[in-house]
Amino acid sequence: MLENTKELLEARRFPELAAQLKELNAADVAAMLSDAKPEDILRIYRLLPKELAAESFVEMNPDEQEYLISAFTNHELSELLDEMFVDDTVNVIEEMPAGLVKKILKNTDAQTRRVINEILCYPEDSAGSMMTIEYVDLKRDMRVSDAFAHIRQTGVDSETIYTCYVTDAQRKLLGLVTVKDLLLADEQTIVSDIMQTYIIKVSTHDDQEYVALQFEKYDFAVIPVVDAEDRLVGIVTFDDAMDVIRQEDTEDIEKMNAITPSGESYFNISPIQHAKNRIIWLLFLMLSATFTGMLITHYEEAFAAVPLLVSFIPMLMDTGGNCGAQSSTLVIRGLALNEIRFSDFFRLWGSEMIVAILCGVVLAAVNFVRVMIMYGDIKIGLVTGITLIGVAMTAKTLGCVMPMLAKKLKLDPALMASPIITTVTDCICILIYFTVATRAFQF
């Protein structure tokens, strides 16, 4: 499509190109523009119909949005902002430099500016900061025919019309009704007779991750946002929840691999910033490994007496780190999805111990056979086998205890992922190994 677009642009066949672009999905248009040359982006964008142009703009990455806003005339920017939902406008503003923020606000009407400022005042990563105020609200004494007339009148500016919320004069949330409910009801039926009064809702100050979990738990397409007085102030839609889930998952993955989260895509971060995001953790892990080196030095006599012991250290340490990483990954994910709670501690630990013993015994048995085939030394086989079982139990204990402890202390469990657990496990592995070896060989 991009190659065809380039050909039509060079041939100046703009009507034909505009007709083709009109048939595309906004996400596909945004993807195509991200691969286009900067000088072509604006030319292609100006051929899009207004609604498609606004939807495509929302799908673009911040760099392309910044380029377009800088190139737009005030009239073009005003038309774009009129087509965008307020929550999308807020998201764009949060990514733009101060100069362009002023340009955006200058080209919005007074009411929109007031709403934008209200949303920006909510805590970062809260339900209030991700909601939109463009929803359909009905009154409880409306007839179904009146409700449809109201939807037709206000729905064009609403992000969704399928779920309508019933409020009173003070905007207190009383219930909800779907378009399906309205379609299946008689035209003279009163809205209060068919509305649902039990409503799952979130507060403006609820964390965005909690909001996303409600979508996952209840399979919602939209969820209402209320203030401290239970007044309806906005809604969060499924597409915004998906963005939060992706953002939170990315952040957890980065933390689990000892990287400071940045919230930006890879190529939007300079190599220097990449290094800054990683170096602190790398320094911490490097220096913490000093303790492992000190322990190994402490057992130099054991090395001298049985040099073969040294060759098994990498295998034992790697096994311990892998065991801990397996447990911590499952526990951290379970905590994130609320499948595991602190009250499940002993149940979780008991389960992990059974897994550790089963895995440890199998690893020890296979390793014993390997040692006998390669070295024919029963003592070495027993020492490494016992160590493997002990290391597996220790690593899996750490893998479940440390994330749960972090959660209890109001820290992100992802911080206690494999890099930290591996470092701690390495020290304990050396202690177990040479304690067993010392007893076996009587150093």
Secondary structure, 3 states (H helix, E strand, C coil): CHHHHHHHHHCCCHHHHHHHHHCCCHHHHHHHHHHCCHHHHHHHHCCCCHHHHHHHHHHCCHHHHHHHHHHCCHHHHHHHHHHCCHHHHHHHHHHCCHHHHHHHHHCCCHHHHHHHHHHHCCCCCEHHHHCECCCCEECCCCEHHHHHHHHHHHHHHCCCCCEEEEECCCCEEEEEEEHHHHHHCCCCCEHHHHCECCCCCEECCCEHHHHHHHHHHHCCCEEEEECCCCEEEEEEEHHHHHHHHHHHHHHHHHHHCCCCCCCCCHHHCCHHHHHHHHHHHHHHHHHHHHHHHHHHHHCHHHHHHCHHHHHHHHHHHHHHHHHHHHHHHHHHHHHHCCCCCHHHHHHHHHHHHHHHHHHHHHHHHHHHHHHHHHCCCHHHHHHHHHHHHHHHHHHHHHHHHHHHHHHHCCCCHHHHCHHHHHHHHHHHHHHHHHHHHHHHHCC
